[in-house]
């Protein structure tokens, strides 16, 4: 069970990792309630990251900033979150610039 609490995703397959975390939570619920709580936090952070990845740029920025505030106790490496944040920021401002250009 302790292995599940140390999970950090180093690949881009967060969907499968989320399934594995949920499976770990199922077994930890009875065996180790404290570990279950840790896994629940990691699972929630991974869900938020997936939501940010699939959201429009402004919403993605907000979600990424909230994940960064949580800190290092996540399953998703902070580098992935920062990369998504930068990409979302660039896309949001690119859309704004294009919108302003067509407004003239």
N, C-alpha and C positions, 0 to 999 in steps of 0.2 A: 504493500500500500504506500510506503514511503516514496517509492519511485514515481507514483502519480503526482505527488505534491511537488516534485522537482521538475516537472515537465516544462520544457521550453521548446517552442516550435522553431526549427531551423529550416524548414522547407516552406513552400508556398501553398501547401495543401491544408489550409486551416479548416476546411469543411470536415475532412477525415479526422483531424486532431480533435475537433469539437465532439465528434461521435465517441472517440476514445475517452475523452474527459468525462462525458456523460456516463459511459460504462463504468469508469472508475468511481464516479460518485455513487452509482447504484450499489457497488460492493462496499464502499467505505461507510455508507450511511449506518449500517448495523455494526460494522467492525470497529470503526474509528470515527466518531462524530466530529472531532476536531479536524481531521483530515477532510471529511466531507465538506466542512465549511470552507476550507482552503480551496478545494476543487471547485466548489460552487462559485467562488470569486473569480477563479481562472476561467471557468466556463462562461461566466457573464462577460468578462473582458474580451474573450474570443468572439462571442456573439456580437458585441459592440464593434469590434474591429471589422467583422464581416459586414455588418450594417454600414459602417463608414466606407468600406471598399465599394459597396454597391449603391451608395447614395449620390445625390447631386453634390457638386463641389462645396457649396456653403455648409450644408449639413455635415458633410464629411469632415470639414475643417473643425467644426464644433465637437464632433465625437472624438476626433483625434486629440484635441486639446484636453478633453475630459479624461481620456485614457492616460495621457502624459502626466496629469496631476496625480493619478493613482500611484505611479512610480514603477519600480522594478519588480513588484510582486505580481507580474502578469505572465501569461503564457506566451503572449506575442512579444517578440523582442522589440525594445524601444526603437531600434533602427528601422524596423518595418513601419512603425507608427509614424516616425518622423518623415520617412520617405513618402508615405501616403499623404501626410499633412502638406508637404511641399508640393506634391503633384496636385492635390486638391486646390491649394492656394493658387498655383499657376493657372490651372484650368478656370477657376472662378474669375480671376482677373483677366484672362484671355477673353472670356465671354463678355465681361464688362467693356473691355476695349473695343471688341467687335460691335457691341450694341451701341456704344457711343459713336463709333465711326458711321454707322448706318442712320443715326439720329440726325446728323448734320444735313 
